[in-house]
Amino acid sequence: ADTNAAIPSGLKDEPLGYGQHWEALRNVQANHGDVLLSTEFLQMLEAAGAVSPAGGN
């Protein structure tokens, strides 16, 4: 499953995307483990000290 195959919705009352988008994410998670947002992944790296916090030098 590829989440790029489903176009997220830009509608005001539509929660972050169409059902196909979420179904694709569930398929990825079922086959490959956890699905994280890029911001969640960066927070994990920052917590581990692997990268500097955003905006830091």
mmCIF file as gemmi writes it, N, C-alpha and C atoms, coordinates in Angstrom:
data_model
loop_
_atom_site.group_PDB
_atom_site.id
_atom_site.type_symbol
_atom_site.label_atom_id
_atom_site.label_alt_id
_atom_site.label_comp_id
_atom_site.label_asym_id
_atom_site.label_entity_id
_atom_site.label_seq_id
_atom_site.pdbx_PDB_ins_code
_atom_site.Cartn_x
_atom_site.Cartn_y
_atom_site.Cartn_z
_atom_site.occupancy
_atom_site.B_iso_or_equiv
_atom_site.pdbx_formal_charge
_atom_site.auth_seq_id
_atom_site.auth_asym_id
_atom_site.pdbx_PDB_model_num
ATOM 1 N N . ALA Axp A 1 ? 0.849 -1.188 0 1 0 ? 1 A 1
ATOM 2 C CA . ALA Axp A 1 ? 0 0 0 1 0 ? 1 A 1
ATOM 3 C C . ALA Axp A 1 ? 0.886 1.239 0 1 0 ? 1 A 1
ATOM 4 N N . ASP Axp A 2 ? 0.474 2.222 -0.723 1 0 ? 2 A 1
ATOM 5 C CA . ASP Axp A 2 ? 1.247 3.447 -0.839 1 0 ? 2 A 1
ATOM 6 C C . ASP Axp A 2 ? 0.338 4.621 -0.536 1 0 ? 2 A 1
ATOM 7 N N . THR Axp A 3 ? 0.653 5.367 0.506 1 0 ? 3 A 1
ATOM 8 C CA . THR Axp A 3 ? -0.201 6.49 0.877 1 0 ? 3 A 1
ATOM 9 C C . THR Axp A 3 ? -0.18 7.583 -0.168 1 0 ? 3 A 1
ATOM 10 N N . ASN Axp A 4 ? 0.821 7.574 -1.042 1 0 ? 4 A 1
ATOM 11 C CA . ASN Axp A 4 ? 0.851 8.57 -2.112 1 0 ? 4 A 1
ATOM 12 C C . ASN Axp A 4 ? -0.207 8.293 -3.171 1 0 ? 4 A 1
ATOM 13 N N . ALA Axp A 5 ? -0.74 7.084 -3.174 1 0 ? 5 A 1
ATOM 14 C CA . ALA Axp A 5 ? -1.768 6.743 -4.147 1 0 ? 5 A 1
ATOM 15 C C . ALA Axp A 5 ? -3.114 7.356 -3.781 1 0 ? 5 A 1
ATOM 16 N N . ALA Axp A 6 ? -3.281 7.774 -2.542 1 0 ? 6 A 1
ATOM 17 C CA . ALA Axp A 6 ? -4.527 8.381 -2.083 1 0 ? 6 A 1
ATOM 18 C C . ALA Axp A 6 ? -4.282 9.862 -1.82 1 0 ? 6 A 1
ATOM 19 N N . ILE Axp A 7 ? -5.068 10.69 -2.436 1 0 ? 7 A 1
ATOM 20 C CA . ILE Axp A 7 ? -4.891 12.135 -2.298 1 0 ? 7 A 1
ATOM 21 C C . ILE Axp A 7 ? -5.56 12.616 -1.02 1 0 ? 7 A 1
ATOM 22 N N . PRO Axp A 8 ? -4.817 13.217 -0.093 1 0 ? 8 A 1
ATOM 23 C CA . PRO Axp A 8 ? -5.448 13.767 1.11 1 0 ? 8 A 1
ATOM 24 C C . PRO Axp A 8 ? -6.431 14.869 0.737 1 0 ? 8 A 1
ATOM 25 N N . SER Axp A 9 ? -7.474 14.972 1.519 1 0 ? 9 A 1
ATOM 26 C CA . SER Axp A 9 ? -8.512 15.966 1.247 1 0 ? 9 A 1
ATOM 27 C C . SER Axp A 9 ? -8.108 17.331 1.751 1 0 ? 9 A 1
ATOM 28 N N . GLY Axp A 10 ? -8.501 18.356 1.013 1 0 ? 10 A 1
ATOM 29 C CA . GLY Axp A 10 ? -8.28 19.725 1.454 1 0 ? 10 A 1
ATOM 30 C C . GLY Axp A 10 ? -9.551 20.365 1.966 1 0 ? 10 A 1
ATOM 31 N N . LEU Axp A 11 ? -10.601 19.562 2.105 1 0 ? 11 A 1
ATOM 32 C CA . LEU Axp A 11 ? -11.875 20.098 2.562 1 0 ? 11 A 1
ATOM 33 C C . LEU Axp A 11 ? -11.817 20.475 4.035 1 0 ? 11 A 1
ATOM 34 N N . LYS Axp A 12 ? -12.507 21.53 4.391 1 0 ? 12 A 1
ATOM 35 C CA . LYS Axp A 12 ? -12.447 22.068 5.753 1 0 ? 12 A 1
ATOM 36 C C . LYS Axp A 12 ? -12.866 21.041 6.804 1 0 ? 12 A 1
ATOM 37 N N . ASP Axp A 13 ? -13.943 20.306 6.558 1 0 ? 13 A 1
ATOM 38 C CA . ASP Axp A 13 ? -14.48 19.393 7.565 1 0 ? 13 A 1
ATOM 39 C C . ASP Axp A 13 ? -14.033 17.946 7.38 1 0 ? 13 A 1
ATOM 40 N N . GLU Axp A 14 ? -13.118 17.711 6.476 1 0 ? 14 A 1
ATOM 41 C CA . GLU Axp A 14 ? -12.619 16.357 6.227 1 0 ? 14 A 1
ATOM 42 C C . GLU Axp A 14 ? -11.347 16.154 7.046 1 0 ? 14 A 1
ATOM 43 N N . PRO Axp A 15 ? -11.304 15.145 7.937 1 0 ? 15 A 1
ATOM 44 C CA . PRO Axp A 15 ? -10.145 14.974 8.822 1 0 ? 15 A 1
ATOM 45 C C . PRO Axp A 15 ? -8.9 14.417 8.124 1 0 ? 15 A 1
ATOM 46 N N . LEU Axp A 16 ? -8.066 15.288 7.636 1 0 ? 16 A 1
ATOM 47 C CA . LEU Axp A 16 ? -6.732 14.967 7.123 1 0 ? 16 A 1
ATOM 48 C C . LEU Axp A 16 ? -6.65 14.05 5.921 1 0 ? 16 A 1
ATOM 49 N N . GLY Axp A 17 ? -7.755 13.632 5.36 1 0 ? 17 A 1
ATOM 50 C CA . GLY Axp A 17 ? -7.664 12.814 4.167 1 0 ? 17 A 1
ATOM 51 C C . GLY Axp A 17 ? -8.853 11.9 3.983 1 0 ? 17 A 1
ATOM 52 N N . TYR Axp A 18 ? -8.902 11.281 2.844 1 0 ? 18 A 1
ATOM 53 C CA . TYR Axp A 18 ? -9.988 10.363 2.532 1 0 ? 18 A 1
ATOM 54 C C . TYR Axp A 18 ? -9.735 9.011 3.167 1 0 ? 18 A 1
ATOM 55 N N . GLY Axp A 19 ? -10.766 8.174 3.186 1 0 ? 19 A 1
ATOM 56 C CA . GLY Axp A 19 ? -10.65 6.842 3.768 1 0 ? 19 A 1
ATOM 57 C C . GLY Axp A 19 ? -9.552 6.005 3.144 1 0 ? 19 A 1
ATOM 58 N N . GLN Axp A 20 ? -9.335 6.171 1.824 1 0 ? 20 A 1
ATOM 59 C CA . GLN Axp A 20 ? -8.301 5.381 1.151 1 0 ? 20 A 1
ATOM 60 C C . GLN Axp A 20 ? -6.917 5.708 1.702 1 0 ? 20 A 1
ATOM 61 N N . HIS Axp A 21 ? -6.707 6.962 2.08 1 0 ? 21 A 1
ATOM 62 C CA . HIS Axp A 21 ? -5.423 7.373 2.653 1 0 ? 21 A 1
ATOM 63 C C . HIS Axp A 21 ? -5.177 6.629 3.963 1 0 ? 21 A 1
ATOM 64 N N . TRP Axp A 22 ? -6.201 6.594 4.818 1 0 ? 22 A 1
ATOM 65 C CA . TRP Axp A 22 ? -6.05 5.916 6.114 1 0 ? 22 A 1
ATOM 66 C C . TRP Axp A 22 ? -5.949 4.413 5.935 1 0 ? 22 A 1
ATOM 67 N N . GLU Axp A 23 ? -6.682 3.859 4.967 1 0 ? 23 A 1
ATOM 68 C CA . GLU Axp A 23 ? -6.577 2.43 4.693 1 0 ? 23 A 1
ATOM 69 C C . GLU Axp A 23 ? -5.159 2.075 4.247 1 0 ? 23 A 1
ATOM 70 N N . ALA Axp A 24 ? -4.56 2.916 3.43 1 0 ? 24 A 1
ATOM 71 C CA . ALA Axp A 24 ? -3.181 2.683 3.007 1 0 ? 24 A 1
ATOM 72 C C . ALA Axp A 24 ? -2.232 2.724 4.197 1 0 ? 24 A 1
ATOM 73 N N . LEU Axp A 25 ? -2.435 3.685 5.108 1 0 ? 25 A 1
ATOM 74 C CA . LEU Axp A 25 ? -1.587 3.747 6.306 1 0 ? 25 A 1
ATOM 75 C C . LEU Axp A 25 ? -1.75 2.496 7.162 1 0 ? 25 A 1
ATOM 76 N N . ARG Axp A 26 ? -2.985 2.005 7.306 1 0 ? 26 A 1
ATOM 77 C CA . ARG Axp A 26 ? -3.207 0.779 8.09 1 0 ? 26 A 1
ATOM 78 C C . ARG Axp A 26 ? -2.495 -0.402 7.442 1 0 ? 26 A 1
ATOM 79 N N . ASN Axp A 27 ? -2.521 -0.475 6.112 1 0 ? 27 A 1
ATOM 80 C CA . ASN Axp A 27 ? -1.826 -1.562 5.424 1 0 ? 27 A 1
ATOM 81 C C . ASN Axp A 27 ? -0.318 -1.475 5.624 1 0 ? 27 A 1
ATOM 82 N N . VAL Axp A 28 ? 0.24 -0.286 5.551 1 0 ? 28 A 1
ATOM 83 C CA . VAL Axp A 28 ? 1.669 -0.106 5.793 1 0 ? 28 A 1
ATOM 84 C C . VAL Axp A 28 ? 2 -0.539 7.215 1 0 ? 28 A 1
ATOM 85 N N . GLN Axp A 29 ? 1.188 -0.113 8.178 1 0 ? 29 A 1
ATOM 86 C CA . GLN Axp A 29 ? 1.443 -0.465 9.57 1 0 ? 29 A 1
ATOM 87 C C . GLN Axp A 29 ? 1.35 -1.971 9.778 1 0 ? 29 A 1
ATOM 88 N N . ALA Axp A 30 ? 0.364 -2.611 9.182 1 0 ? 30 A 1
ATOM 89 C CA . ALA Axp A 30 ? 0.198 -4.054 9.34 1 0 ? 30 A 1
ATOM 90 C C . ALA Axp A 30 ? 1.39 -4.821 8.776 1 0 ? 30 A 1
ATOM 91 N N . ASN Axp A 31 ? 1.961 -4.329 7.683 1 0 ? 31 A 1
ATOM 92 C CA . ASN Axp A 31 ? 3.051 -5.038 7.021 1 0 ? 31 A 1
ATOM 93 C C . ASN Axp A 31 ? 4.444 -4.636 7.482 1 0 ? 31 A 1
ATOM 94 N N . HIS Axp A 32 ? 4.581 -3.442 8.007 1 0 ? 32 A 1
ATOM 95 C CA . HIS Axp A 32 ? 5.924 -2.934 8.29 1 0 ? 32 A 1
ATOM 96 C C . HIS Axp A 32 ? 6.113 -2.373 9.69 1 0 ? 32 A 1
ATOM 97 N N . GLY Axp A 33 ? 5.121 -2.473 10.562 1 0 ? 33 A 1
ATOM 98 C CA . GLY Axp A 33 ? 5.274 -1.951 11.916 1 0 ? 33 A 1
ATOM 99 C C . GLY Axp A 33 ? 4.611 -0.604 12.084 1 0 ? 33 A 1
ATOM 100 N N . ASP Axp A 34 ? 5.121 0.18 13.004 1 0 ? 34 A 1
ATOM 101 C CA . ASP Axp A 34 ? 4.499 1.45 13.351 1 0 ? 34 A 1
ATOM 102 C C . ASP Axp A 34 ? 4.6 2.475 12.237 1 0 ? 34 A 1
ATOM 103 N N . VAL Axp A 35 ? 3.566 3.277 12.134 1 0 ? 35 A 1
ATOM 104 C CA . VAL Axp A 35 ? 3.534 4.402 11.21 1 0 ? 35 A 1
ATOM 105 C C . VAL Axp A 35 ? 3.641 5.665 12.046 1 0 ? 35 A 1
ATOM 106 N N . LEU Axp A 36 ? 4.639 6.487 11.771 1 0 ? 36 A 1
ATOM 107 C CA . LEU Axp A 36 ? 4.852 7.728 12.515 1 0 ? 36 A 1
ATOM 108 C C . LEU Axp A 36 ? 4.752 8.916 11.577 1 0 ? 36 A 1
ATOM 109 N N . LEU Axp A 37 ? 4.298 10.029 12.13 1 0 ? 37 A 1
ATOM 110 C CA . LEU Axp A 37 ? 4.407 11.285 11.399 1 0 ? 37 A 1
ATOM 111 C C . LEU Axp A 37 ? 5.874 11.681 11.371 1 0 ? 37 A 1
ATOM 112 N N . SER Axp A 38 ? 6.279 12.454 10.386 1 0 ? 38 A 1
ATOM 113 C CA . SER Axp A 38 ? 7.673 12.891 10.328 1 0 ? 38 A 1
ATOM 114 C C . SER Axp A 38 ? 8.042 13.692 11.569 1 0 ? 38 A 1
ATOM 115 N N . THR Axp A 39 ? 7.089 14.48 12.1 1 0 ? 39 A 1
ATOM 116 C CA . THR Axp A 39 ? 7.382 15.255 13.314 1 0 ? 39 A 1
ATOM 117 C C . THR Axp A 39 ? 7.584 14.34 14.517 1 0 ? 39 A 1
ATOM 118 N N . GLU Axp A 40 ? 6.829 13.247 14.593 1 0 ? 40 A 1
ATOM 119 C CA . GLU Axp A 40 ? 7.01 12.288 15.684 1 0 ? 40 A 1
ATOM 120 C C . GLU Axp A 40 ? 8.379 11.614 15.579 1 0 ? 40 A 1
ATOM 121 N N . PHE Axp A 41 ? 8.787 11.28 14.362 1 0 ? 41 A 1
ATOM 122 C CA . PHE Axp A 41 ? 10.09 10.658 14.15 1 0 ? 41 A 1
ATOM 123 C C . PHE Axp A 41 ? 11.215 11.6 14.569 1 0 ? 41 A 1
ATOM 124 N N . LEU Axp A 42 ? 11.108 12.873 14.188 1 0 ? 42 A 1
ATOM 125 C CA . LEU Axp A 42 ? 12.129 13.854 14.569 1 0 ? 42 A 1
ATOM 126 C C . LEU Axp A 42 ? 12.176 14.053 16.079 1 0 ? 42 A 1
ATOM 127 N N . GLN Axp A 43 ? 11.022 14.033 16.738 1 0 ? 43 A 1
ATOM 128 C CA . GLN Axp A 43 ? 10.998 14.144 18.198 1 0 ? 43 A 1
ATOM 129 C C . GLN Axp A 43 ? 11.715 12.96 18.842 1 0 ? 43 A 1
ATOM 130 N N . MET Axp A 44 ? 11.535 11.769 18.285 1 0 ? 44 A 1
ATOM 131 C CA . MET Axp A 44 ? 12.24 10.593 18.807 1 0 ? 44 A 1
ATOM 132 C C . MET Axp A 44 ? 13.75 10.741 18.643 1 0 ? 44 A 1
ATOM 133 N N . LEU Axp A 45 ? 14.19 11.243 17.48 1 0 ? 45 A 1
ATOM 134 C CA . LEU Axp A 45 ? 15.619 11.45 17.253 1 0 ? 45 A 1
ATOM 135 C C . LEU Axp A 45 ? 16.182 12.5 18.203 1 0 ? 45 A 1
ATOM 136 N N . GLU Axp A 46 ? 15.43 13.586 18.417 1 0 ? 46 A 1
ATOM 137 C CA . GLU Axp A 46 ? 15.875 14.631 19.339 1 0 ? 46 A 1
ATOM 138 C C . GLU Axp A 46 ? 15.986 14.081 20.757 1 0 ? 46 A 1
ATOM 139 N N . ALA Axp A 47 ? 15.003 13.29 21.182 1 0 ? 47 A 1
ATOM 140 C CA . ALA Axp A 47 ? 15.017 12.715 22.526 1 0 ? 47 A 1
ATOM 141 C C . ALA Axp A 47 ? 16.208 11.775 22.716 1 0 ? 47 A 1
ATOM 142 N N . ALA Axp A 48 ? 16.609 11.104 21.647 1 0 ? 48 A 1
ATOM 143 C CA . ALA Axp A 48 ? 17.747 10.189 21.713 1 0 ? 48 A 1
ATOM 144 C C . ALA Axp A 48 ? 19.079 10.918 21.571 1 0 ? 48 A 1
ATOM 145 N N . GLY Axp A 49 ? 19.025 12.226 21.287 1 0 ? 49 A 1
ATOM 146 C CA . GLY Axp A 49 ? 20.252 12.997 21.122 1 0 ? 49 A 1
ATOM 147 C C . GLY Axp A 49 ? 20.91 12.799 19.772 1 0 ? 49 A 1
ATOM 148 N N . ALA Axp A 50 ? 20.174 12.203 18.831 1 0 ? 50 A 1
ATOM 149 C CA . ALA Axp A 50 ? 20.75 11.923 17.519 1 0 ? 50 A 1
ATOM 150 C C . ALA Axp A 50 ? 20.786 13.153 16.62 1 0 ? 50 A 1
ATOM 151 N N . VAL Axp A 51 ? 19.912 14.11 16.888 1 0 ? 51 A 1
ATOM 152 C CA . VAL Axp A 51 ? 19.874 15.35 16.104 1 0 ? 51 A 1
ATOM 153 C C . VAL Axp A 51 ? 19.658 16.516 17.053 1 0 ? 51 A 1
ATOM 154 N N . SER Axp A 52 ? 20.02 17.705 16.601 1 0 ? 52 A 1
ATOM 155 C CA . SER Axp A 52 ? 19.784 18.913 17.386 1 0 ? 52 A 1
ATOM 156 C C . SER Axp A 52 ? 18.318 19.287 17.295 1 0 ? 52 A 1
ATOM 157 N N . PRO Axp A 53 ? 17.764 19.89 18.361 1 0 ? 53 A 1
ATOM 158 C CA . PRO Axp A 53 ? 16.372 20.347 18.296 1 0 ? 53 A 1
ATOM 159 C C . PRO Axp A 53 ? 16.179 21.33 17.151 1 0 ? 53 A 1
ATOM 160 N N . ALA Axp A 54 ? 14.968 21.396 16.641 1 0 ? 54 A 1
ATOM 161 C CA . ALA Axp A 54 ? 14.654 22.299 15.531 1 0 ? 54 A 1
ATOM 162 C C . ALA Axp A 54 ? 15.037 23.723 15.893 1 0 ? 54 A 1
ATOM 163 N N . GLY Axp A 55 ? 15.738 24.379 14.999 1 0 ? 55 A 1
ATOM 164 C CA . GLY Axp A 55 ? 16.167 25.756 15.234 1 0 ? 55 A 1
ATOM 165 C C . GLY Axp A 55 ? 17.455 25.866 16.028 1 0 ? 55 A 1
ATOM 166 N N . GLY Axp A 56 ? 17.959 24.73 16.534 1 0 ? 56 A 1
ATOM 167 C CA . GLY Axp A 56 ? 19.2 24.765 17.31 1 0 ? 56 A 1
ATOM 168 C C . GLY Axp A 56 ? 20.42 24.71 16.427 1 0 ? 56 A 1
ATOM 169 N N . ASN Axp A 57 ? 21.549 25.106 16.979 1 0 ? 57 A 1
ATOM 170 C CA . ASN Axp A 57 ? 22.803 25.071 16.213 1 0 ? 57 A 1
ATOM 171 C C . ASN Axp A 57 ? 23.677 23.949 16.706 1 0 ? 57 A 1
